[in-house]
Amino acid sequence: MKEMSLEQIARACKGIYTGEDSRRSLEVSGVVIDSRKVESGYLFAAIKGERVDGHSFIPSVFAKGAACVLCEQAPEHPAGPYILVDSCLEALKSLAEYYRSTLSIPIVGITGSVGKTTTREMVATALSAGFQVFKTPGNYNSQVGVPVTLSEIGQEDEIAVIELGMSEPGEMTVIARIAQVDMAIITNIGVTHI
């Protein structure tokens, strides 16, 4: 992730920053939703899942050195700054959309019912002959995965190849708005995605 301060993040996701004023200019080095992947300087988004609520991991991510937490309820004993939002998922999407708008590199979006990952690998390999290429790690291609993926694009990257998935009606519209791709490849469209 290129430089984004806690102040910018709070503004981008329409959240309320709580913490020392001196830390508002602190820049985060990454965004994660999995507490196990938190590193020093990261922003942790406490997403509420079907089985696990990210809010329960807030104390442990601060212990690991998280710069800030994005949350829907104020932590009881915060060990660092946090940004309070109505919905962590919506805030994560807004943050990714803002971050994408700060990037000047072209993004190739790849979607389709099958073959996305293979196509992504082939396109990224071909482009790597002349560019520093960023590509979606694994298959982070959902409304949660794409925002996290975009946050990993760094200053050294010259082009990105992003996988875009869909598992519910209207999801592609949301993901496409966030990713703002410059070029798109559709592998094919199966009956389930019509």
C-alpha positions in Angstrom: 0.0 0.0 0.0 1.3 3.4 -0.8 1.0 6.2 1.8 -2.5 6.6 3.4 -2.8 8.3 6.7 -5.4 7.4 9.4 -7.0 10.8 8.7 -7.4 10.0 5.0 -8.7 6.6 5.8 -11.3 8.0 8.2 -12.4 10.5 5.6 -12.5 7.9 2.8 -14.8 5.5 4.7 -16.8 8.3 6.4 -15.7 7.1 9.8 -15.0 8.8 13.1 -11.3 8.7 14.2 -10.7 8.1 17.9 -7.2 8.3 19.3 -4.3 10.7 19.8 -4.3 13.6 17.4 -0.6 13.2 16.8 -1.4 9.8 15.2 -3.8 11.1 12.6 -1.0 11.5 10.1 0.3 8.0 10.8 0.5 6.0 7.5 -0.6 2.4 7.3 1.4 -0.2 5.5 -1.4 -2.6 4.7 -5.1 -3.6 5.2 -6.2 -7.0 6.5 -9.4 -8.7 7.6 -7.7 -11.7 9.1 -6.2 -11.1 12.5 -3.5 -13.7 11.9 -2.1 -11.6 9.0 -1.7 -8.4 11.0 1.8 -6.9 10.9 3.1 -3.8 12.6 1.6 -0.7 10.9 -1.4 -2.5 9.4 -5.1 -1.4 9.5 -7.3 -4.2 10.7 -10.9 -4.2 9.5 -13.1 -6.0 12.1 -15.5 -7.7 9.7 -18.5 -9.6 11.1 -18.7 -12.9 9.4 -21.2 -15.7 9.6 -19.3 -17.6 12.3 -16.6 -15.1 13.5 -16.8 -11.5 14.5 -13.6 -9.6 13.9 -14.3 -7.3 16.8 -13.3 -10.2 19.2 -9.7 -10.0 17.8 -9.2 -6.3 18.4 -7.0 -6.7 21.5 -4.8 -9.3 19.8 -4.2 -7.2 16.7 -3.2 -4.2 18.8 -0.7 -6.5 20.6 0.7 -7.5 17.2 1.3 -3.8 16.4 -1.7 -2.8 14.3 -1.7 0.9 13.6 -5.4 1.2 13.8 -8.7 -0.7 13.8 -11.7 -0.2 11.7 -14.7 -1.2 13.8 -18.5 -0.9 14.2 -18.4 -0.6 18.0 -15.9 1.2 20.2 -13.5 -1.3 21.8 -13.7 -1.5 25.6 -10.0 -0.8 26.3 -8.5 0.2 23.0 -4.7 -0.1 22.9 -4.5 2.2 19.9 -6.5 4.4 17.6 -9.7 3.2 15.9 -12.1 4.4 13.3 -15.7 3.9 14.1 -18.0 3.1 11.1 -21.6 2.0 10.6 -20.5 -1.1 8.6 -16.9 -2.4 8.3 -17.7 -4.1 5.0 -19.1 -0.9 3.4 -16.2 1.1 4.9 -13.7 -1.3 3.4 -15.3 -1.0 0.0 -15.3 2.8 0.2 -11.7 2.8 1.3 -10.7 0.6 -1.6 -12.6 2.8 -4.1 -10.8 5.9 -2.8 -7.4 4.1 -2.8 -8.0 3.0 -6.4 -8.6 6.6 -7.4 -5.2 7.5 -6.1 -3.4 4.9 -8.3 -2.3 5.9 -11.8 -1.5 2.4 -13.0 -3.7 0.5 -15.4 -5.7 -2.4 -14.0 -6.8 -5.5 -16.0 -9.9 -7.1 -14.6 -10.5 -10.8 -15.3 -13.9 -12.4 -14.7 -16.0 -15.3 -15.9 -17.6 -18.5 -14.6 -14.4 -20.6 -15.0 -10.8 -20.0 -15.9 -10.3 -16.7 -14.1 -7.2 -17.9 -12.1 -5.5 -19.6 -15.1 -6.2 -16.5 -17.3 -4.9 -14.2 -14.5 -1.7 -16.1 -14.3 -1.2 -16.2 -18.1 -1.8 -12.4 -18.5 0.4 -11.6 -15.5 3.2 -13.7 -16.9 3.0 -12.1 -20.3 2.9 -8.6 -18.9 5.9 -9.3 -16.5 8.2 -9.3 -19.6 7.9 -5.6 -19.6 6.3 -4.4 -16.4 6.4 -4.8 -12.6 3.1 -6.7 -12.3 0.8 -7.0 -9.3 -1.7 -9.8 -9.4 -4.5 -11.0 -7.1 -3.1 -13.4 -4.6 -5.0 -16.6 -4.5 -8.6 -16.0 -5.5 -9.4 -12.9 -3.5 -12.1 -11.8 -5.9 -15.2 -11.0 -3.8 -16.6 -7.8 -2.3 -14.2 -8.3 0.6 -11.3 -9.8 -1.4 -11.1 -7.2 -4.1 -10.8 -4.2 -1.6 -8.0 -6.1 0.3 -6.3 -7.0 -2.9 -6.3 -3.4 -4.2 -4.8 -2.2 -0.9 -1.8 -4.4 -1.6 -0.9 -2.6 -4.8 2.4 -0.8 -4.1 4.3 2.1 -5.5 6.7 -0.1 -7.4 3.8 -1.8 -9.3 3.3 -0.6 -12.9 0.2 -2.7 -13.9 -2.2 -4.9 -12.0 -4.1 -8.0 -13.0 -7.2 -8.4 -10.7 -9.6 -11.3 -10.5 -13.3 -10.3 -10.1 -15.8 -12.9 -9.0 -19.5 -12.9 -8.5 -21.7 -15.0 -6.2 -24.9 -13.0 -5.9 -26.9 -10.7 -8.2 -25.5 -7.2 -8.5 -22.1 -8.1 -7.0 -20.2 -7.4 -10.2 -21.5 -3.9 -10.3 -20.2 -3.2 -6.8 -16.8 -4.9 -7.5 -16.4 -3.1 -10.9 -17.1 0.3 -9.2 -14.4 -0.4 -6.7 -11.7 -1.8 -9.0 -12.3 0.7 -11.9 -10.6 -1.5 -14.4 -9.1 -0.1 -17.5 -9.4 -3.4 -19.5 -11.5 -6.4 -19.0 -11.3 -10.1 -20.0 -14.4 -12.3 -19.7 -13.4 -15.9 -19.9 -17.0 -17.2 -20.4 -20.3 -16.9 -18.7 -22.0 -20.1 -17.4 -25.7 -20.6 -16.6 -25.2 -19.9 -12.9 -23.9 -16.3 -13.7 -26.6 -15.4 -16.3 
